C-alpha cells in the first residue's frame, strides 16, 4: 500500500493537474518525489474519480460554508451570495 497523500498526488498528476505538496524538510521533499515511482491503473483512477459525486460536492460545500462562518471573526458575508 501507499500513503493516501501519495495516491492523491499521483491521481492529480495523472490527470495533468499541478500538485505542490508541502515539505518541511529535505527528506520529506524527497519522499514527495515518490509519486513518480508508480502509476494508478485505469480502474483505480475510475474509483477515485467516482468519489467526487454531485452529492459529495454539495456536502463539502455546505461544510466549507459552515466553517467559514464559524472561523471568520468579521461580520459580513465571506462568500458572495451566501447566507
N, C-alpha and C positions, 0 to 999 in steps of 0.2 A: 504494500500500500504506500501511497504517497500522502504527504501532508495536504490538508484541504487548501491552504493558500497556494501551494504549488499547482494543484489541479486547476484551481480557479485562474491562476496566472497563465497556465498553458491553454486553458479554454479561451481566454481572451486573445492570446497571441494567435491561435489557430483561426480566429475569426478576423484577424487583421486589426484588432483593437489595441491601442497603445496601453502598455502596462508598466507603471513605475512603482515598484514596491519600495516600501520604506526599509532602510538598512541603518542600524545604529553602530555597526562595526564592519570591519573588512571581512571577517568570517561570515557574517550574515549576508553581505553583498555577494560573496562567492556562492553561498547556498542558494541565493535567489537565481543565480545563473542556471541552476539545475532544471529550470522549466524548459530548457532547450535540449535536455538529455532524453526526452521521451515525447511521444505523441499520443493523443487520445484517439481512440477508434471512432468510426462513424457512429456506432451505437452509443458510445459514451458521450459524444458530442450531442447527439439527439436527446439523451436522457437529461443532460444538463440544460439544454435549451428548453426542454419541456417543463422545467421548474419555474420558468417565467410565464405564468399564465395571467390572463387579464385579472382573475380573482386575486392572485398573489400580488400583482402590482397595485391593485386597489387597496389591499390590506396594508402594504408597505406605505402607500401614500397617506393613508389615514394615520398610521403610527408616526410617520415623519411629521405631519402637521401637528399632531398632539404633542410631540416632543419639542417642536419649535415653540409652541405656545407655553409649554411648561418651562423651557430653558431660556426664553427670551425675556429679559427683565423690563424692556421698554414697552410702553403702550403702543398700540397701533397694530396694523396687520403685517406680519413678517413675510407673508406670502400673498402677492397680489391676487385679489379676488377671493380670498379665503374668509372664512368665518361668516 
